[in-house]
Amino acid sequence: MPSALSAVKVVRDGLEFTFDKATGAISRNDQRIANLGDVDRVQLRTIHDSESADDYRLSLVLKDQQKLFLGQTSDSESIVAAAEEIADLIDVPIHRK
């Protein structure tokens, strides 16, 4: 189901990503880096670590298979919430690795 949201802002590691339906733009720190229509899927990867907590990496995979790294954290709840918001906004699936 398409999202009722018109924009999502994600802040990670000092970078601000904006996903704006009105302009069709994905921006990093106010610079356009891709179009919403270029996104094939949201990718959420679990990085297992035997000595500490797992990390979770959030990326966008574009239709040309290029990846846009959005952030990495050990806080699974916040990164899953961000992935779901982005996927809902641009109506693409989440691929978990």
C-alpha positions in Angstrom: 0.0 0.0 0.0 1.5 3.4 -0.9 2.4 5.7 2.0 0.4 8.8 3.0 3.8 10.4 3.8 5.2 13.0 1.5 8.8 13.0 2.8 11.1 11.1 5.2 14.2 12.5 6.7 16.8 10.0 8.1 19.8 11.3 10.1 22.7 8.8 10.6 26.3 9.3 11.4 26.1 13.1 10.8 24.5 12.7 7.4 21.0 13.8 6.6 19.1 11.9 4.0 15.8 13.3 2.6 13.3 11.3 0.5 10.9 13.7 -1.0 7.9 12.5 -3.0 7.0 16.0 -4.3 10.4 16.4 -6.1 11.1 12.7 -6.6 14.5 13.3 -5.0 16.8 11.6 -2.6 19.2 14.1 -1.1 22.2 13.8 1.2 22.9 16.9 3.2 20.7 18.9 0.7 22.5 17.6 -2.4 20.4 15.4 -4.8 22.1 12.0 -5.1 19.4 10.0 -6.8 15.7 9.9 -7.8 13.1 7.9 -5.9 12.2 6.1 -9.1 15.8 4.8 -9.4 15.4 2.7 -6.2 14.8 -1.1 -6.6 14.7 -2.0 -2.9 15.8 -1.1 0.6 18.5 -3.4 1.9 18.9 -4.2 5.5 22.0 -6.4 6.3 22.9 -8.0 9.6 26.6 -8.1 10.4 27.2 -10.8 12.9 30.0 -10.3 15.5 30.9 -13.0 17.9 32.5 -10.6 20.3 30.0 -7.8 20.5 26.4 -6.9 19.5 25.4 -7.4 15.8 25.4 -4.4 13.6 22.8 -3.5 11.0 23.6 -1.8 7.7 20.9 0.2 5.8 21.4 0.8 2.1 19.3 1.5 -1.0 19.9 -0.7 -4.0 19.2 1.2 -7.3 17.8 -0.4 -10.4 21.3 -0.4 -11.9 22.4 -2.4 -8.8 24.5 0.5 -7.5 24.2 0.8 -3.7 23.7 3.9 -1.6 24.9 3.4 2.0 22.7 5.2 4.5 24.1 4.1 7.8 25.1 1.3 10.2 24.2 0.8 13.9 23.8 -1.9 16.6 20.3 -0.5 17.3 18.1 -2.8 15.4 14.8 -1.1 16.3 15.8 2.3 14.9 17.3 1.0 11.7 14.4 -1.3 11.0 12.0 1.6 11.6 14.0 3.8 9.2 14.0 1.0 6.6 10.2 0.5 6.9 9.5 4.3 6.6 11.7 4.6 3.5 10.2 1.5 1.9 6.7 2.6 2.6 7.3 6.1 1.2 8.7 5.0 -2.1 6.8 1.7 -2.3 9.7 -0.7 -2.7 10.4 -4.0 -0.8 12.9 -4.4 2.0 15.5 -7.1 1.3 17.1 -8.6 4.5 20.5 -10.2 4.3 
